[in-house]
């Protein structure tokens, strides 16, 4: 019984760490992946570096984004900012 009592604080720390650190990060990554998969041509996005543009072409791992009349840049799908892009599209629809 003493052995369990010795490990109980360590187990409690691991459980708390999981629920406050690991689980929310996994949920955020899942939400980002889902959002990126739902994007389509014509959607306005903001990259993590702050570049605004409209999706022109979609490949397996990249987006081609028109940033200014005819200026196109290819970005990795992970470079799309979930929060900023959702805020941009929410503000545009109001």
C-alpha positions in Angstrom: 0.0 0.0 0.0 2.9 2.4 0.7 4.3 1.8 -2.8 1.1 3.1 -4.3 1.1 6.1 -2.0 4.6 6.9 -3.2 3.6 6.9 -6.9 0.2 8.6 -6.4 1.6 12.2 -6.7 3.5 11.3 -9.8 0.4 9.7 -11.4 -1.6 12.7 -10.5 0.9 15.1 -12.1 0.8 13.0 -15.3 -3.0 13.0 -15.4 -3.1 16.8 -14.8 -0.4 17.4 -17.4 -2.4 15.3 -20.0 -5.7 17.2 -19.4 -4.2 20.7 -19.3 -1.4 20.4 -21.9 -1.5 17.4 -24.2 -5.3 17.0 -24.8 -6.0 20.7 -25.8 -3.0 20.7 -28.1 -4.2 17.5 -29.8 -7.7 19.1 -30.2 -6.3 22.2 -31.7 -4.2 20.2 -34.2 -7.3 18.2 -35.2 -9.4 21.3 -35.7 -6.6 22.9 -37.8 -6.4 19.8 -40.0 -10.2 19.7 -40.5 -10.3 23.4 -41.4 -7.5 23.1 -43.9 -9.2 20.0 -45.5 -12.4 22.0 -45.9 -10.8 24.9 -47.7 -11.6 25.3 -51.4 -10.7 27.4 -54.4 -11.8 31.0 -53.9 -11.6 31.0 -50.1 -9.7 33.9 -48.5 -7.0 32.9 -46.1 -4.2 34.4 -44.0 -0.9 32.5 -43.5 0.9 32.2 -40.2 3.4 34.8 -41.6 0.5 37.3 -42.1 0.1 37.1 -45.9 -3.5 37.6 -47.0 -4.7 36.0 -50.2 -7.3 33.9 -52.1 -6.8 30.2 -52.9 -6.3 29.6 -56.6 -5.2 26.0 -56.7 -5.0 23.1 -54.2 -2.5 20.2 -54.3 -2.0 17.3 -51.9 0.2 19.3 -49.5 0.1 22.9 -50.8 -2.1 25.8 -51.7 -1.4 28.3 -54.5 -2.5 31.7 -53.2 -3.1 34.8 -55.2 -1.8 37.6 -53.0 -2.1 40.5 -55.4 -3.5 40.8 -59.0 -1.7 37.9 -60.6 1.0 37.5 -58.0 0.8 33.9 -56.8 2.7 32.1 -54.0 2.7 28.5 -53.1 2.3 27.7 -49.4 2.3 24.5 -47.5 -1.1 23.6 -46.0 0.3 23.9 -42.5 1.1 27.5 -43.1 -2.5 28.5 -43.0 -3.5 30.3 -39.8 -6.7 28.8 -38.5 -7.7 31.7 -36.1 -6.8 34.5 -38.5 -8.4 32.9 -41.5 -11.6 32.2 -39.6 -11.7 35.8 -38.2 -11.2 37.1 -41.8 -14.0 35.1 -43.2 -16.3 35.9 -40.3 -15.7 39.6 -40.6 -16.2 39.4 -44.4 -19.5 37.7 -44.1 -21.0 40.3 -41.7 
